[in-house]
Amino acid sequence: MRLKFLWPGKTKNPDLRGLQGFYEARIRSFATVEIIETREARGLEEKHADKIRDLEARGLERHLDGAYVICLDDRGREMSSPEFARFLRGRERESGTPLVFVVGGFLGFADRIVERADLKLSLSRLTFSHELARVVLLEQVYRALTIVGGRHYAK
């Protein structure tokens, strides 16, 4: 299984960056994994939100071709951990194309990125910062892969 995680900008919080690396290393025991941090829009005020989302979308779009694209979206499909594991197992069996998980920046996505998604996935009905969402996503992918692999993972 080939997994890519894609988002604009680097994770700035050192604690979250450490957790990101921790789960990335654990996922590597199950799958080929790549984290791609595209260019983050800088120097613009939040009142230019559409321009920020557009600039960040340009960097994200370069990595979507030929992949099954999963965008994190608060209006997306929610799954339990076992359901998510079944989903990943099914995608692995159905296709050799990589799965690309896309996390938006601090202002979210340009509409065209969400429209391009094969699946819109919600981690929760709660709202997380974009940096925390990255870590939660990685942990949930790791948890699902342990389920698929028949390994024990503490609840």
C-alpha positions, 0 to 999 in steps of 0.5 A: 500500500502506498500512502501520501499525506499532503498539506500546505506548510510545515508543522510548526509546533515541535510537540505535534511535529514529534508526534507526526514523526512518531506515527509516520515511522509506525506506519512505515512498518505497514506501508510505503509512506510519504509526507509532502509539505507544499508551499504555504501562502504567506504574507497575506492577511486573512481577509484575502482568504480566497487568494490564500486558499487558491495559492495553497491549492496550486501546490496541492494539485500537483500531487493528486493525479493518478491517486485516490484522493481523500480530503479531510472535511468537517462535512465528510463521511465519519467512520469508526476505526474498524470501518476505516480499517475495512475501507483501507483494506478494500482500497488496497485490494481494489487498486494499486493507486496511492491513497493521498490524504489531504489536510487543508491549511489554517483556512481550509481548502479551495473548493476545487480541491474538495470537489476533486476528492474521491472521498471526503473524510471527517475525523470528528464533528469536533473542530481541530487545528490543521496541525493537530488534524495532521497528527490525528489523521496519522494516528488513525491511519496507523490504528487502521493498519494495525487492525488490518494487520491483526495486531493489538493496539491499545484502546 
